[in-house]
Amino acid sequence: MEKQNEVDFLVVGGGAAGYFSALRYAFLQPDHEVVIIEKGKATLQKVKISGGGRCNITHGCFDPKELVQNYPRGNKELLGPFNQFACGDMMTWLDERDVELKIEEDGRVFPTSNSSQTIIDCFEKERETLNIKLHKAGALSIQHTESGYLVHTTASNYLAQKLLIATGSSKQMWQHLESIGVNIIPPVPSLFTFNIKHPLLKDLPGISFPDATMELKKHYLDSFGPTLITHWGLSGPCVLKLSAWGARELANLNYSFQVQLNWLGMPNEHVSDEILEYKKNNGKQKIENGSPFEVPKRFWKRVCELCNATGNWADLSNKRLQGLVDLLSRCELQVEGKSTFKDEFVTSGGIDKKEIDFRTMQHKRLKQLYFAGEVIDIDAVTGGFNFQAAWTTAWIAGENAASL
């Protein structure tokens, strides 16, 4: 074990929140010793893979009251922080460092290079300019002493006057924090896809529906947006949003529940009217060869097959017509399990929000102990919102730690 290193500001976690907080602190206190420790093989891994490698850096939402509506956990606590530093501030910070950004139609913000490496290079350049040290080490334990925070790692011991924890969804770190009296909300998965076996979905992966709506009626949960049929069931923003808002309820159900899906996002009476109108005008056409709706032909043929809607439109009975309406607008699907993307895993849970002063991101009892990012019991829907929570909490933590 190497000798003990004394550090002014020690950051545990070399991800988005850890880096950004270290950058802010070092900018304000250039003469202080700032060290980031990261146990993984590489830093900024979620930045690297976000948005399919393009890095969905934030979202084009500039009203804090509107912005907080995208956070199932943390919407109340983040309102004040977003008034200090939010999406527009992050975009300005990057622009000042010559990172060009673009806002796409759905509001997601990406570098115009369409490469996450642009963001990584920017952060690394800033780290080197500000003389922030990066050490490869994993935390083994944390002690709160009169002299500061003693962090034992796989490489060395660090005595930090101020300590920032930004380790994301790390069960090991949550255990270390519990050992010094920090309360942890047990984590459960958020942002996951649904495993569904149903004849309607079989052999149709890749088909998407832009305006679908989904409900879990017994739990008063609903969602809307693009929905994608996959090899294992359903994915897409509509599913991911529902999984985020219902993270704890769905965990309690052991991920076995029924959803009602409206593939068209259209009231069922309107679906019925559209089908009746199409039947009236296309009586001699084969039902499976022509659809009243803009849906993929393979999907429409499967719907007709399951509803036994054969022959010409003119011969379609009211019973078969109602079957089409129900399968398109009130489709009952049984979910049995979830799938998550390991590298982009997001959790609901972490450090209890009640123990954090969100004006400073400091623990209310353990002074000079700061938190940023997903290590806190905060999570968001997809679209760059999880990153923005990381940038905001990191900025506030770094700024306040530097001022004390």
TORROLO-360028 format. One line per 10 residues: number of its first residue (from 0); their letters; for each residue x, y, z of C-alpha. Coordinates in steps of 0.1 Angstrom, whole numbers. Layout:
N
NUM) a) X:Y:Z | ...
//
This chain:
404
0) mekqnevdfl) 0:0:0 | 13:34:-10 | 17:63:13 | -13:85:22 | -20:113:-2 | -35:146:11 | -60:161:-13 | -81:193:-12 | -109:178:-33 | -112:141:-40
10) vvgggaagyf) -137:129:-66 | -146:92:-65 | -160:82:-99 | -146:92:-133 | -179:95:-151 | -198:125:-163 | -207:139:-129 | -173:133:-114 | -154:150:-142 | -177:180:-144
20) salryaflqp) -176:187:-107 | -138:184:-107 | -136:208:-136 | -157:234:-118 | -139:231:-85 | -104:233:-102 | -115:263:-123 | -124:282:-91 | -95:269:-70 | -66:265:-95
30) dhevviiekg) -40:261:-66 | -58:233:-49 | -50:196:-53 | -78:179:-72 | -78:142:-79 | -103:119:-96 | -101:82:-89 | -118:57:-112 | -117:19:-108 | -128:11:-143
40) katlqkvkis) -105:6:-173 | -117:38:-189 | -134:71:-178 | -165:87:-191 | -180:54:-203 | -216:65:-203 | -207:96:-222 | -190:74:-248 | -220:51:-254 | -249:75:-249
50) gggrcnithg) -272:81:-278 | -257:52:-297 | -222:67:-295 | -234:102:-305 | -238:114:-269 | -272:129:-260 | -256:156:-239 | -288:173:-227 | -322:184:-239 | -335:216:-255
60) cfdpkelvqn) -357:224:-226 | -350:258:-211 | -378:263:-185 | -369:247:-151 | -405:241:-143 | -410:222:-175 | -376:204:-172 | -384:189:-138 | -414:171:-152 | -391:146:-168
70) yprgnkellg) -378:132:-135 | -399:105:-118 | -376:108:-88 | -361:142:-80 | -386:166:-97 | -392:186:-65 | -356:187:-54 | -341:197:-88 | -362:228:-94 | -339:250:-73
80) pfnqfacgdm) -307:235:-89 | -321:239:-124 | -325:276:-117 | -288:277:-110 | -275:256:-139 | -296:239:-165 | -297:228:-201 | -289:262:-216 | -260:267:-192 | -245:234:-202
90) mtwlderdve) -249:242:-239 | -232:276:-233 | -203:259:-214 | -196:236:-243 | -200:264:-268 | -174:284:-250 | -150:255:-255 | -157:253:-292 | -180:223:-291 | -208:228:-316
100) lkieedgrvf) -242:214:-307 | -275:208:-325 | -310:203:-312 | -329:176:-330 | -366:176:-337 | -374:156:-305 | -354:181:-284 | -324:159:-278 | -291:178:-280 | -260:162:-296
110) ptsnssqtii) -226:175:-308 | -228:183:-345 | -199:159:-350 | -224:131:-340 | -195:116:-320 | -193:113:-282 | -155:115:-286 | -160:152:-291 | -173:156:-256 | -147:132:-241
120) dcfekeretl) -119:152:-258 | -133:184:-245 | -134:171:-209 | -100:156:-211 | -85:188:-225 | -101:208:-196 | -88:183:-171 | -53:186:-183 | -55:224:-186 | -67:226:-150
130) niklhkagal) -41:201:-138 | -66:176:-123 | -50:143:-116 | -66:111:-127 | -57:79:-107 | -68:44:-115 | -81:31:-81 | -112:16:-66 | -125:27:-32 | -123:0:-6
140) siqhtesgyl) -136:19:24 | -144:55:36 | -138:69:71 | -150:102:84 | -122:116:107 | -115:149:123 | -89:156:96 | -113:149:67 | -123:118:48 | -99:89:47
150) vhttasnyla) -105:69:15 | -88:35:13 | -83:24:-23 | -67:-4:-43 | -38:18:-50 | -33:42:-22 | -49:60:8 | -63:95:3 | -71:121:30 | -95:145:15
160) qklliatgss) -106:178:30 | -136:177:7 | -150:145:-9 | -174:141:-38 | -190:108:-45 | -201:104:-82 | -200:66:-87 | -234:61:-103 | -253:29:-96 | -225:14:-74
170) kqmwqhlesi) -238:-10:-48 | -203:-12:-33 | -201:25:-29 | -236:27:-13 | -224:1:12 | -193:22:20 | -216:53:25 | -240:33:48 | -210:25:70 | -205:62:78
180) gvniippvps) -242:69:83 | -256:78:49 | -291:64:43 | -296:46:10 | -329:40:-8 | -327:4:-21 | -322:6:-58 | -344:-10:-85 | -340:-8:-123 | -354:20:-143
190) lftfnikhpl) -354:25:-181 | -359:-10:-192 | -377:-28:-220 | -406:-53:-217 | -403:-90:-223 | -435:-101:-240 | -444:-133:-258 | -475:-128:-279 | -485:-140:-314 | -490:-104:-326
200) lkdlpgisfp) -453:-96:-320 | -438:-129:-333 | -412:-125:-361 | -420:-87:-364 | -388:-71:-348 | -379:-37:-361 | -415:-25:-367 | -422:8:-350 | -452:29:-342 | -446:67:-337
210) datmelkkhy) -477:76:-317 | -485:46:-295 | -500:50:-260 | -497:25:-232 | -514:21:-198 | -512:1:-166 | -547:9:-154 | -545:-7:-120 | -515:14:-111 | -526:47:-128
220) ldsfgptlit) -496:47:-151 | -496:57:-187 | -471:67:-214 | -470:77:-250 | -445:80:-279 | -426:58:-303 | -429:21:-296 | -407:-6:-312 | -413:-43:-316 | -381:-63:-306
230) hwglsgpcvl) -370:-99:-306 | -379:-101:-269 | -410:-78:-268 | -414:-41:-268 | -390:-11:-265 | -388:25:-275 | -394:58:-257 | -430:50:-247 | -419:18:-229 | -389:33:-214
240) klsawgarel) -409:63:-200 | -434:39:-185 | -406:18:-169 | -391:49:-154 | -423:63:-139 | -434:29:-127 | -400:16:-116 | -409:8:-80 | -444:-4:-88 | -431:-28:-115
250) anlnysfqvq) -404:-41:-92 | -430:-49:-66 | -449:-68:-93 | -418:-88:-100 | -420:-75:-136 | -452:-96:-143 | -481:-73:-153 | -505:-65:-181 | -504:-34:-203 | -530:-21:-226
260) lnwlgmpneh) -514:-7:-258 | -530:15:-284 | -507:11:-314 | -522:41:-332 | -525:66:-304 | -561:72:-316 | -593:68:-295 | -609:34:-302 | -641:51:-315 | -620:69:-341
270) vsdeileykk) -604:37:-351 | -638:22:-355 | -650:51:-377 | -619:49:-399 | -624:12:-405 | -661:17:-413 | -652:44:-438 | -625:23:-454 | -649:-6:-456 | -675:16:-473
280) nngkqkieng) -651:28:-499 | -631:-4:-506 | -657:-31:-505 | -642:-53:-533 | -606:-51:-519 | -591:-79:-498 | -590:-69:-462 | -554:-80:-457 | -542:-62:-488 | -554:-27:-477
290) spfevpkrfw) -553:-10:-443 | -571:22:-432 | -540:31:-413 | -504:38:-420 | -490:7:-405 | -465:-18:-419 | -480:-44:-442 | -466:-73:-422 | -482:-59:-390 | -515:-54:-407
300) krvcelcnat) -516:-89:-421 | -508:-103:-386 | -537:-83:-371 | -561:-96:-398 | -549:-131:-392 | -554:-130:-354 | -588:-114:-359 | -598:-140:-386 | -606:-110:-408 | -605:-127:-443
310) gnwadlsnkr) -621:-121:-476 | -633:-87:-490 | -639:-56:-470 | -676:-57:-479 | -680:-91:-462 | -664:-80:-429 | -688:-87:-400 | -694:-64:-371 | -678:-89:-348 | -646:-92:-369
320) lqglvdllsr) -645:-54:-373 | -647:-49:-335 | -619:-75:-332 | -597:-53:-354 | -606:-22:-334 | -597:-39:-301 | -564:-53:-313 | -553:-20:-327 | -565:4:-299 | -570:-18:-268
330) celqvegkst) -544:-45:-272 | -539:-64:-239 | -503:-77:-236 | -488:-97:-207 | -453:-86:-197 | -431:-113:-181 | -398:-98:-173 | -376:-70:-184 | -344:-64:-204 | -318:-38:-197
340) fkdefvtsgg) -288:-26:-216 | -259:-32:-192 | -237:-3:-201 | -266:22:-200 | -282:8:-169 | -302:34:-148 | -316:29:-114 | -343:43:-92 | -327:44:-57 | -295:56:-41
350) idkkeidfrt) -286:82:-15 | -318:95:2 | -327:129:-12 | -338:140:23 | -302:139:35 | -289:162:9 | -289:200:8 | -297:206:-28 | -285:242:-26 | -249:229:-22
360) mqhkrlkqly) -252:191:-29 | -236:186:5 | -248:160:31 | -268:177:58 | -249:160:87 | -216:150:72 | -200:183:62 | -177:185:32 | -192:153:18 | -208:160:-16
370) fagevidida) -228:140:-41 | -235:143:-78 | -252:123:-105 | -269:89:-104 | -255:79:-70 | -284:100:-56 | -320:87:-57 | -327:107:-88 | -335:94:-123 | -352:106:-155
380) vtggfnfqaa) -368:95:-187 | -347:93:-219 | -337:123:-239 | -306:137:-222 | -323:144:-189 | -302:120:-168 | -271:137:-181 | -285:171:-173 | -291:161:-137 | -255:149:-136
390) wttawiagen) -242:183:-150 | -264:203:-127 | -256:185:-94 | -219:183:-103 | -217:220:-111 | -234:230:-78 | -212:205:-58 | -180:218:-73 | -189:254:-70 | -200:252:-34
400) aasl) -170:230:-23 | -147:255:-39 | -163:284:-20 | -158:268:15
//
